Each structure stands twice: as structure tokens, then as C-alpha cells.
Amino acid sequence: MFLLSGGALTVSIGIFTNHAAPQLEPELACVLRGSWWSLVSSILLLIFCLIAIIARDYAFGERWRSAMDAPEKGAPRQFLWPEIVIWALGLVAVAAFTLGMLGLARVATGLLV
């Protein structure tokens, strides 16, 4: 999704902001702006998702290190809230990506005569 979002965003911005850009109806221009924001949002949400995954795994590894240093503590338990945050960020990112790509498709097909 990073590659597709970034590529679609870069190509569409290049096409619609250059001097030879096709003229858009106001409705299509609004859809295009929304699509760009959706694609940017999906990229940012995926970055936050990856940060949350790294933080969860780091914390879990540190709890294992502590448990190995003091075996009487037992195995560390895993918390549910990081999983909920990761899934929520990922699902919202997929939704934003889907909306952005559908918006770009709407604009592209709206330009056909």
C-alpha cells in the first residue's frame, strides 16, 4: 500500500498540477482533492501502525529480558490494547487507501468523453 499510495499520489499530482493539466469540473476537482488527502492519510496511518508494532515488540522483548533475568517471575503476559491500536490503524489505513484509489478512478473516468 505504501508503494501504490505514493506512486498514485505522485503521478496524479504531476498530471493535474502541471501547465498542460486537463480542465476538471468542480465536482471532479473536489473528488481529486479528497483522493489526495485519503492517500496521504493512508500513508501516515501505515507509518503510525508500523511505529505501534515496533513499540509493542520492543516492550514485549524487554519484558522477556526481565523474565529471563528473574525466572521466578514467569513468562510475560501480552497486552491486548496494542493489538487493538494496530488493527484499528491498519483497517483505517486500508479504508483511506481504498477511498483514495476509487476517487482517482472516478476522476480518470470522469475525464473520458
SVG drawing of the C-alpha trace seen along z (x, -y; Angstrom):
<svg xmlns="http://www.w3.org/2000/svg" viewBox="-20 -26 39 45">
<polyline fill="none" stroke="black" stroke-width="0.4" points="0.0,0.0 2.9,-2.4 4.2,-1.9 0.8,-2.1 -0.3,-5.1 2.9,-7.0 3.0,-6.2 -0.6,-7.1 -0.2,-10.3 3.0,-11.3 1.7,-10.6 -1.7,-12.2 -0.3,-15.3 2.2,-15.5 -0.6,-15.2 -3.1,-17.5 -0.8,-20.3 1.3,-20.9 0.7,-23.5 -1.0,-21.1 -3.4,-19.7 -6.8,-18.7 -9.6,-21.1 -11.7,-19.5 -15.4,-20.1 -15.7,-21.4 -17.2,-18.1 -14.2,-16.2 -11.7,-18.7 -13.3,-18.1 -13.1,-14.3 -9.5,-14.7 -8.6,-16.7 -10.3,-14.2 -8.5,-11.4 -5.1,-13.0 -5.9,-13.6 -7.1,-10.0 -3.9,-8.6 -1.7,-10.9 -3.8,-9.7 -3.3,-6.1 0.5,-6.6 0.6,-8.4 -1.7,-5.8 0.5,-3.0 3.6,-4.7 1.8,-5.1 0.8,-1.4 4.5,-0.4 5.6,-2.6 3.0,-0.9 4.2,2.6 7.8,1.7 6.9,0.2 4.8,3.3 7.5,5.7 10.2,3.7 8.2,3.6 7.5,7.3 11.2,8.1 12.1,6.1 9.6,7.9 11.1,11.2 14.6,10.0 13.3,9.2 11.7,12.6 14.9,14.3 16.9,12.4 14.5,13.4 12.9,16.7 10.7,16.7 8.6,14.0 7.4,16.4 6.7,15.6 5.5,12.1 1.9,11.6 0.9,9.9 -1.4,6.9 -4.5,6.5 -4.6,2.8 -1.6,2.6 -3.2,5.2 -6.4,3.1 -4.5,-0.1 -2.5,1.7 -5.6,3.3 -7.6,0.0 -4.8,-1.9 -4.3,0.7 -8.0,1.0 -8.5,-2.8 -5.4,-2.9 -6.9,-0.3 -10.2,-2.2 -8.4,-5.5 -6.3,-3.8 -9.4,-2.3 -11.3,-5.6 -8.3,-7.4 -7.9,-4.9 -11.6,-4.9 -11.5,-8.7 -8.7,-8.7 -10.5,-6.2 -13.7,-8.4 -11.7,-11.4 -10.0,-9.4 -13.2,-8.0 -14.9,-11.4 -12.4,-12.9 -13.4,-10.4 -15.7,-11.8"/>
</svg>
